[in-house]
Amino acid sequence: MGKRRQSQINEMIKLILSLSLSGSILILILFLCKPLFQSKMSKAWQYYIWLAVIARLLLPFAPEHNLVGSLFRNYDYAASQLERKMLPESGFASLQGTDLFPNTITDDSKAEDEDYSPVNVMKYGLLMLIRNLGLVWLVVALILLIRKITIYQSFIKYVKAGCTPVDDINLLEQFGKEAEDAKINVPVELYTNSLISSPLLLGFFHPCIVLPGTDCSDLDFQYTIRHELTHFKRKDMFYKWLMQTAVCLHWFNPLVYLMARDVNRLCELSCDEAIIRHLNENAMRDYGNTLLGAVRPKGNYKNSLASVTLNESRELLKERLDAIMNYKKQSKMIKVLSFIMTLTICLGGAFTGAYAAAPNPLPGNASGQDTAETEEEVVFHLSSNGHSGITKSDSFEAEDDQILTITIQSDIKGGSVDLFLFSPDNKEQRITINDSDETKTITLSAGRWAYNCTGFFKSGSITICGTVPRSHGNGDSPDKTAAEVENNKGTVINLSNGKRDSITRSGSFDAKDDQVLTLTIQSDIKGGSADITLFSPNHEEHRITITDSDVTKTIALSAGRWAYNCTGFFESGDITITGKIE
């Protein structure tokens, strides 16, 4: 279950990275184009266009064929290649699992020692870090989100603790009139708190406006209230928290922080624009004086992301005043241009896409090809079929850099199962299976691969399915070279227990019609037996049970690839099996 959860987290990090890349492309486009539209487009448009980018950062929806999605379909393949280069040749790993195959057999003890050298340990540590990037991302994102929520709750608590309701009838009447003119039907409360530095709006569903004091002119009070009510009407606090959610999820992306800063800046600029749109030149000047009066070095509470304030900083204040003085109503041409830009950004977001747009990728689909070109081909499908044991061998053809995905479903108890894979150059990979489901991926080399599955257990069932991307080149084996044909006249099976109390081995060989396989068996084993099973090209099974005597067997062969599986356990003795074809 832990491996499955980790695999899900790793899939999540790929999704987040793809969304972050897509969003970064849009952010760069908007920032690069900013000098062109900053003085022409409305502040409202510049403010709300970021919503398209936020949607791209948060929503994993995109057309099936998109730029970033196609890039991330190559992730598994690149990762498998990295793993293949970083790990020692005698060890094998799965990017979707967490363990190396610890029981890999090697005849070179020196190579086994080298696997644990400091260099290889460092490489393995780096690989494990790469595998667990998803968990690191998740932990940091949760910490940031919890921290922001905690700060928000603390800020609200302490501000409201020092609040006093406004009871001035004239101010309340003026406040009610502004709320009515703004067509706000939700009750909004009005408070004062001498410890805050500037007026602010708090609350999502039960809003309240908090003022540093009421010692201001009626005109300043009017514009201050109108400003904060405009923030509430436009749902700016929801916008801010949506932005903060994107920041938490993409905490590793510096461009997201730049976008957040620009959103906060444009929040005030667009709010000012919404107010001065209905004012004459003199009224605009009065509104600017209200902004100047709001910048006073007082207050003990720092503003929080949970609030929207009348002022942010002196730098922003200057920009806001310049925007007020230089305000011009938009022409029809600018409105058309704004619409075209909006449509371009939205279509650009869809085109860049995301990894999630890939239609239900199978675990281990890492060939880097489009899904339409990587239909899965089952190369082996093993099942215990209700028995308390499983023994099976066979072989399959593979191409260079194909990815074998092994899907294991197991709930066996009181035993284990070993799946051996033999590469075309006779390198052995071993997967030990217990009572858990898991998925393994292995990068293949071109040629004939053989496998042997052996295991005995008390209860439960096990199913093992191996798939590779279907290729037009998969099918019958290519014609053998003359050297290979000549080799078929010699030894094709040469097995020995190698001074162990067991023997487990699989392999394969090519044969022609009417050739004869001669098996020479030398055995003095005690307290057990061994079975050698041969599988014909049409999957007919020939089983020979070996005990404590020498024996010779002959088998008439048919044309094609033959596979064999030898399994046995005993207390003592030696066994040697040699097979030759003529």
C-alpha positions in Angstrom: 0.0 0.0 0.0 2.9 2.4 0.8 4.5 1.9 -2.6 1.1 2.5 -4.3 0.7 5.7 -2.3 4.2 6.8 -3.3 3.5 6.1 -6.9 0.3 8.3 -6.7 2.3 11.1 -5.1 4.9 10.8 -7.8 2.2 11.1 -10.4 0.9 14.2 -8.6 4.3 15.9 -8.7 4.4 15.3 -12.5 1.0 16.9 -12.7 2.0 19.9 -10.6 5.3 20.4 -12.5 3.4 20.3 -15.8 0.9 22.9 -14.5 3.7 25.0 -13.2 5.5 24.9 -16.5 2.3 25.8 -18.4 1.6 28.7 -16.0 5.2 29.9 -16.2 4.9 30.2 -20.0 1.8 32.4 -19.6 3.3 34.5 -16.8 6.4 35.2 -19.0 4.2 36.2 -21.9 2.2 38.6 -19.9 5.3 40.2 -18.2 7.1 40.5 -21.6 4.0 42.1 -23.1 3.4 44.4 -20.1 5.2 47.5 -21.6 2.9 47.3 -24.6 -0.4 47.3 -22.8 0.3 48.7 -19.3 -0.7 52.2 -20.2 -3.4 51.3 -22.7 -5.4 48.4 -21.2 -7.7 49.0 -18.2 -6.4 48.2 -14.8 -9.4 45.9 -14.4 -8.4 43.9 -17.5 -4.8 43.7 -16.2 -6.1 42.5 -12.9 -8.5 39.8 -14.1 -6.4 38.4 -16.9 -4.3 36.8 -14.2 -7.3 34.6 -13.4 -6.6 32.7 -16.7 -3.1 32.0 -15.5 -4.3 30.9 -12.0 -6.8 28.6 -13.7 -3.9 27.1 -15.7 -1.9 26.6 -12.4 -4.8 25.0 -10.5 -6.9 23.1 -13.0 -5.5 19.9 -14.7 -7.7 20.2 -17.7 -6.4 20.5 -21.2 -6.9 19.1 -24.7 -5.6 15.6 -25.3 -2.8 16.9 -27.5 -0.9 19.8 -25.9 2.7 21.1 -25.6 3.5 20.4 -22.0 1.5 17.2 -21.9 3.6 15.7 -24.7 6.8 16.8 -23.0 5.8 15.1 -19.7 4.8 11.8 -21.4 8.6 11.4 -21.9 9.2 11.7 -18.1 9.1 8.0 -17.3 11.4 7.1 -20.1 13.9 9.8 -19.1 13.7 8.7 -15.5 14.3 5.0 -16.4 17.3 6.0 -18.4 18.7 8.0 -15.5 18.2 5.1 -13.2 19.9 2.7 -15.6 23.0 4.9 -15.8 23.2 5.7 -12.0 22.7 2.2 -10.5 25.3 -0.5 -10.6 24.9 -3.1 -13.4 24.4 -5.9 -10.9 21.4 -4.1 -9.3 18.0 -3.3 -10.7 15.4 -0.9 -9.5 12.0 0.4 -10.4 11.1 4.1 -10.5 7.7 3.2 -9.3 8.8 1.2 -6.3 11.0 2.1 -3.4 13.3 -0.9 -3.1 16.2 -2.2 -5.1 15.9 -5.9 -6.0 18.0 -7.1 -3.0 18.2 -10.7 -4.0 19.9 -10.2 -7.4 22.2 -13.1 -8.0 25.7 -12.4 -9.3 28.6 -14.7 -9.8 31.1 -11.9 -9.2 31.4 -11.2 -5.5 33.7 -8.3 -6.2 31.1 -6.6 -8.2 28.6 -7.2 -5.3 31.0 -5.3 -3.0 31.3 -2.5 -5.4 27.6 -2.0 -5.3 28.0 -0.6 -1.8 30.9 1.7 -2.5 30.6 5.4 -1.3 30.1 6.6 -4.9 27.2 4.1 -5.6 25.7 4.9 -2.2 25.7 8.6 -3.1 24.2 7.8 -6.5 21.5 5.7 -4.9 20.8 8.4 -2.3 20.3 11.0 -5.1 18.0 8.6 -6.9 15.9 8.1 -3.8 15.7 11.9 -3.4 14.4 12.2 -7.0 11.9 9.4 -6.3 10.6 11.2 -3.2 10.3 14.7 -4.7 6.6 14.3 -4.7 6.5 13.8 -0.9 8.8 16.8 -0.4 6.5 19.0 -2.5 3.4 17.8 -0.6 4.9 18.5 2.8 6.1 22.0 2.0 2.8 22.9 0.3 0.8 21.7 3.3 3.1 23.6 5.7 2.7 26.8 3.7 -1.1 26.5 3.4 -1.5 25.7 7.1 0.8 28.6 8.0 -1.2 31.1 5.9 -4.5 29.9 7.4 -3.1 30.2 10.9 -1.8 33.7 10.3 -5.2 34.6 8.8 -7.1 33.3 11.8 -4.7 35.0 14.3 -4.9 38.3 12.5 -8.7 38.3 12.5 -8.8 37.3 16.1 -6.5 40.1 17.3 -8.0 42.8 15.1 -11.5 42.0 16.2 -10.4 41.8 19.9 -9.5 45.6 19.7 -12.5 46.6 17.7 -15.2 49.0 18.8 -18.6 49.3 16.9 -19.2 52.7 15.3 -22.3 54.2 17.0 -22.3 57.6 15.3 -25.7 57.9 13.7 -24.6 60.2 11.0 -21.7 57.9 10.0 -23.9 54.9 10.1 -26.5 56.6 7.8 -23.8 57.6 5.4 -22.4 54.1 5.5 -25.8 52.6 4.8 -26.3 54.9 1.8 -23.0 53.9 0.3 -23.9 50.2 0.8 -27.2 50.8 -0.9 -25.7 52.7 -3.8 -23.2 49.8 -4.3 -26.2 47.4 -4.3 -24.8 45.3 -1.5 -27.6 43.3 0.2 -25.3 41.5 2.7 -25.1 43.1 6.1 -21.6 44.8 6.5 -20.5 45.8 10.0 -18.5 48.9 10.7 -15.8 49.1 13.5 -12.9 51.2 14.6 -9.6 50.0 15.9 -6.9 52.5 16.8 -4.1 49.9 16.5 -4.5 49.3 12.8 -2.5 51.3 10.3 -5.2 51.8 7.6 -8.8 51.0 6.8 -9.3 47.4 5.9 -12.0 44.9 4.9 -12.3 41.6 6.7 -14.4 38.5 6.3 -15.7 36.4 3.5 -19.3 35.7 4.3 -19.7 38.1 7.3 -17.8 41.1 6.2 -16.8 44.0 8.3 -14.9 47.3 7.6 -12.4 48.4 10.3 -11.3 52.0 10.4 -8.3 53.4 12.4 -10.7 56.1 13.6 -13.6 58.3 12.7 -11.8 61.6 13.0 -11.9 62.4 9.3 -14.0 64.6 7.0 -17.3 63.3 5.6 -15.7 63.2 2.2 -12.8 61.1 3.3 -15.2 58.8 5.1 -17.3 58.5 2.0 -14.5 57.5 -0.3 -12.9 55.2 2.3 -16.2 53.3 2.7 -16.8 53.2 -1.1 -13.3 51.8 -1.6 -13.7 49.0 0.8 -17.3 48.2 -0.4 -15.9 48.0 -3.9 -13.4 45.4 -2.8 -16.2 43.3 -1.2 -18.5 43.6 -4.2 -15.7 42.4 -6.5 -14.9 39.4 -4.2 -11.3 40.5 -4.0 -10.6 38.5 -0.9 -11.6 35.3 -2.6 -9.3 36.3 -5.5 -6.4 36.8 -3.0 -6.9 33.5 -1.4 -7.2 31.8 -4.8 -3.8 33.4 -5.6 -2.4 32.2 -2.2 -3.5 28.7 -3.0 -1.6 28.8 -6.3 1.5 30.1 -4.4 1.3 27.2 -1.9 1.0 24.5 -4.6 3.7 26.1 -6.7 6.0 27.3 -3.9 9.1 26.2 -5.9 8.3 28.5 -8.8 9.6 32.1 -8.4 7.4 33.4 -11.3 4.3 32.6 -9.2 5.5 34.9 -6.5 6.0 37.7 -9.1 2.5 37.1 -10.3 1.1 37.3 -6.7 2.9 40.6 -6.2 1.4 42.0 -9.4 -2.1 40.7 -8.5 -1.9 42.5 -5.1 -0.8 45.7 -6.9 -3.5 45.6 -9.5 -6.1 44.8 -6.9 -5.8 48.4 -5.6 -5.3 50.0 -8.9 -8.4 48.4 -10.5 -10.4 49.2 -7.4 -9.4 52.9 -7.7 -10.3 52.7 -11.4 -13.8 51.3 -10.6 -14.4 54.3 -8.3 -13.0 57.2 -10.4 -14.8 55.9 -13.5 -17.9 57.7 -12.2 -16.2 60.9 -10.8 -15.3 64.2 -12.4 -11.9 65.8 -12.3 -12.4 67.6 -9.0 -13.9 64.5 -7.4 -10.9 62.5 -8.6 -8.6 65.0 -6.9 -10.6 64.6 -3.6 -10.3 60.8 -3.9 -6.5 61.2 -4.3 -6.4 63.3 -1.2 -8.2 60.6 0.7 -5.5 58.1 -0.4 -2.8 60.5 0.8 -4.6 60.9 4.2 -4.7 57.1 4.6 -0.8 56.9 4.6 0.0 57.7 8.2 2.7 56.1 10.3 0.5 54.7 13.0 -0.8 51.3 14.0 0.6 48.2 15.6 -0.9 45.6 13.4 0.7 44.7 10.1 -1.7 44.1 7.3 -2.4 40.5 6.4 -3.2 38.7 3.2 -6.6 38.1 4.8 -7.5 41.7 4.4 -7.8 44.3 1.7 -6.6 47.7 2.7 -6.9 51.2 1.4 -3.2 51.7 1.0 -0.3 49.3 0.6 2.9 51.3 0.4 4.3 54.7 -0.6 5.6 53.3 -3.9 2.2 51.9 -4.8 0.5 55.1 -3.6 2.5 57.1 -6.1 1.5 54.7 -8.9 -2.2 54.9 -7.8 -2.1 58.7 -7.8 -0.5 58.8 -11.2 -3.2 56.4 -12.5 -5.9 58.6 -11.1 -4.5 61.7 -12.7 -3.9 60.1 -16.1 -7.2 58.1 -16.2 -8.9 58.0 -19.6 -11.9 56.1 -20.7 -11.2 53.2 -23.0 -11.8 53.5 -26.7 -13.7 50.8 -28.7 -10.4 49.8 -30.3 -8.8 49.1 -26.9 -11.8 47.1 -25.9 -11.5 44.9 -29.0 -7.8 44.6 -28.4 -8.5 43.5 -24.8 -10.9 40.9 -26.0 -8.4 39.5 -28.5 -5.7 39.4 -25.8 -8.0 37.6 -23.4 -8.9 35.0 -26.1 -5.2 34.6 -26.9 -4.2 34.0 -23.3 -7.0 31.5 -22.7 -6.2 29.6 -25.9 -2.5 29.7 -25.0 -3.3 28.2 -21.7 -5.2 25.4 -23.4 -2.4 24.8 -25.9 0.4 24.6 -23.3 -1.8 22.1 -21.5 -0.8 19.8 -18.7 0.4 16.2 -18.0 -3.1 15.3 -16.8 -4.4 15.7 -20.4 -2.8 12.3 -21.3 -5.7 9.9 -21.4 -5.3 7.5 -18.5 -1.7 6.4 -18.9 -0.9 2.9 -17.7 1.8 2.5 -15.1 5.1 2.3 -16.7 4.0 3.8 -20.0 7.2 5.6 -20.5 8.1 5.0 -24.0 7.9 8.7 -24.9 5.5 8.0 -27.7 1.9 9.1 -28.1 -0.7 6.9 -26.5 -2.1 5.9 -29.9 1.3 4.5 -30.8 1.9 2.7 -27.5 -0.9 0.2 -27.3 0.2 -2.4 -24.6 1.1 -5.9 -25.6 1.0 -8.6 -22.9 4.2 -10.6 -23.0 3.4 -12.8 -19.9 0.4 -13.3 -17.7 0.9 -15.6 -14.7 -1.6 -16.7 -12.1 -1.6 -19.2 -9.3 -5.2 -20.2 -10.3 -6.1 -21.2 -6.8 -3.0 -23.3 -6.2 -0.5 -22.8 -3.4 2.3 -22.5 -5.8 3.3 -21.2 -9.2 6.0 -22.4 -11.6 6.2 -21.1 -15.1 8.9 -20.1 -17.7 8.7 -18.6 -21.1 10.3 -15.9 -23.3 9.4 -12.9 -25.4 11.1 -10.5 -27.9 12.0 -7.0 -27.1 13.5 -3.9 -28.7 16.0 -1.5 -27.4 14.7 1.0 -24.8 11.3 -0.6 -24.6 9.8 -0.5 -21.1 8.5 -3.7 -19.5 5.8 -2.9 -17.0 5.2 -5.7 -14.4 1.9 -5.3 -12.6 1.7 -7.6 -9.5 -1.4 -8.4 -7.5 -0.7 -10.6 -4.5 -2.2 -11.5 -1.1 -0.2 -14.7 -0.6 0.6 -15.8 3.0 3.3 -18.2 4.4 5.7 -17.9 1.5 7.0 -15.9 -1.4 7.4 -15.9 -5.2 10.5 -15.1 -7.2 10.3 -13.8 -10.7 13.5 -14.1 -12.6 14.2 -12.2 -15.9 17.0 -13.1 -18.1 18.3 -10.5 -20.6 19.6 -11.5 -24.1 23.2 -11.3 -22.7 22.1 -13.6 -19.8 22.1 -11.0 -17.0 19.7 -12.0 -14.3 17.1 -9.7 -12.6 15.2 -11.0 -9.6 11.9 -9.7 -8.1 10.8 -11.2 -4.8 7.0 -10.9 -4.3 5.3 -11.1 -1.0 1.8 -10.1 0.1 1.4 -6.7 -1.5 0.5 -5.2 -4.9 3.1 -3.3 -6.7 4.2 -2.2 -10.2 7.8 -2.5 -11.5 9.3 -1.0 -14.7 12.4 -2.4 -16.4 14.2 -1.0 -19.4 14.7 -3.7 -22.0 17.4 -4.3 -24.5 16.9 -5.8 -28.0 16.6 -9.5 -28.2 15.0 -12.5 -26.7 14.1 -12.2 -22.9 13.3 -15.2 -20.8 11.5 -15.4 -17.5 11.1 -17.9 -14.7 8.5 -17.6 -12.0 8.7 -20.0 -9.0 7.1 -19.8 -5.6 5.3 -21.8 -2.9 3.0 -20.5 -0.2 0.3 -21.6 2.2 -2.7 -19.5 1.1 -3.7 -16.6 -1.2 -3.4 -15.9 -4.9 -1.0 -14.1 -7.1 -1.3 -12.6 -10.6 1.7 -11.2 -12.5 1.2 -9.3 -15.8 4.0 -8.0 -17.9 3.4 -5.6 -20.8 5.5 -3.7 -23.3 4.5 -1.0 -25.8 3.2 -2.7 -28.9 5.6 -2.2 -31.8 5.3 -3.0 -35.5 8.6 -4.7 -35.1 7.4 -7.1 -32.4 6.5 -10.4 -33.8 8.5 -13.3 -35.1 12.2 -13.3 -34.4 14.4 -12.1 -37.2 16.4 -14.6 -39.1 19.3 -16.0 -37.2 22.9 -15.4 -38.3 25.0 -18.4 -39.5 26.9 -18.3 -36.3 23.7 -18.6 -34.3 22.5 -21.5 -36.4 25.8 -23.2 -36.0 25.7 -22.6 -32.2 22.4 -24.4 -32.1 24.2 -27.6 -33.0 26.0 -27.3 -29.7 25.0 -27.0 -26.1 21.8 -25.0 -25.5 21.2 -26.0 -21.8 24.0 -26.1 -19.2 22.7 -26.0 -15.6 24.2 -26.7 -12.3 23.2 -26.0 -8.7 26.6 -24.6 -8.1 27.1 -26.2 -4.6 23.7 -24.9 -3.4 20.9 -26.9 -2.0 18.6 -25.7 -4.8 18.5 -25.0 -8.5 16.3 -22.4 -10.2 17.0 -21.2 -13.7 15.2 -20.4 -16.9 16.3 -19.8 -20.5 15.4 -20.4 -24.1 16.9 -21.5 -27.4 16.0 -21.8 -31.1 15.3 -25.1 -32.9 14.4 -26.5 -36.3 11.9 -29.1 -37.3 13.0 -32.7 -36.6 16.0 -31.6 -34.5 16.6 -33.7 -31.4 17.4 -32.4 -27.9 19.5 -34.7 -25.8 19.4 -34.1 -22.1 22.3 -35.5 -20.1 21.5 -35.5 -16.4 24.0 -36.2 -13.6 22.5 -36.2 -10.2 23.2 -37.6 -6.7 20.9 -35.2 -4.8 19.3 -36.4 -1.5 16.1 -35.3 0.3 14.3 -33.7 -2.6 14.0 -33.5 -6.4 14.2 -31.2 -9.3 12.0 -30.6 -12.3 13.1 -29.4 -15.7 10.2 -28.3 -17.9 10.5 -27.5 -21.6 7.9 -25.4 -23.4 7.5 -25.8 -27.2 6.8 -22.9 -29.5 3.1 -23.8 -29.4 3.3 -23.9 -25.5 3.2 -27.7 -25.1 4.8 -28.7 -21.8 7.5 -31.5 -21.4 8.3 -32.2 -17.7 11.2 -34.3 -16.5 11.5 -35.1 -12.7 15.0 -35.7 -11.5 16.0 -37.6 -8.3 19.3 -39.2 -7.3 20.3 -41.0 -10.5 21.9 -40.2 -13.8 19.6 -40.3 -16.8 19.6 -39.4 -20.5 16.4 -38.1 -22.3 15.8 -37.2 -25.9 13.0 -34.9 -27.1 12.0 -34.3 -30.7 11.9 -30.6 -31.4 9.8 -28.4 -33.7 10.8 -25.2 -35.4 10.8 -22.0 -33.2 11.8 -20.7 -29.9 11.8 -23.2 -27.0 11.9 -22.2 -23.3 12.9 -24.1 -20.2 12.5 -23.8 -16.5 14.5 -25.8 -13.9 13.4 -25.8 -10.3 14.4 -28.0 -7.4 15.1 -28.0 -3.7 17.0 -30.8 -1.8 19.0 -31.4 1.3 22.4 -32.3 -0.3 24.1 -33.5 -3.5 24.9 -32.1 -6.9 23.0 -31.9 -10.1 24.2 -31.0 -13.6 22.0 -30.9 -16.7 23.4 -30.5 -20.2 21.2 -30.2 -23.3 22.5 -30.5 -26.9 20.6 -30.5 -30.1 21.5 -32.2 -33.4 
